[in-house]
Amino acid sequence: MAKTISRLVLPIIFLVMFALVERNMGCTASMGPCEKGKSCTSKCKVTFGEMANGYCDRNTGRLGECVCVYPCPTH
């Protein structure tokens, strides 16, 4: 009986952690180019609401890409 319970504990912990991480990840969207040193959070808030944040992802080349992170809509 103890072995059966211990076999179930790890998978249950893993599933709970996965559910929590997925829930808190949020959604992302690209909003076009942005300039170095400029915030694009205001553009994101106008489009996705007050809970949205934006950052300039400079990994795409010379110009940065404005990436918005916002809560995913519920289904």
Sequence and secondary structure as in RCSB ss.txt:
>XXXX:A:sequence
MAKTISRLVLPIIFLVMFALVERNMGCTASMGPCEKGKSCTSKCKVTFGEMANGYCDRNTGRLGECVCVYPCPTH
>XXXX:A:secstr
 HHHHHHHHHHHHHHHHHHHHHHHH EEEEEEEE TT   HHHHHHHH TT EEEEEGGGSSSEEEEEEE     
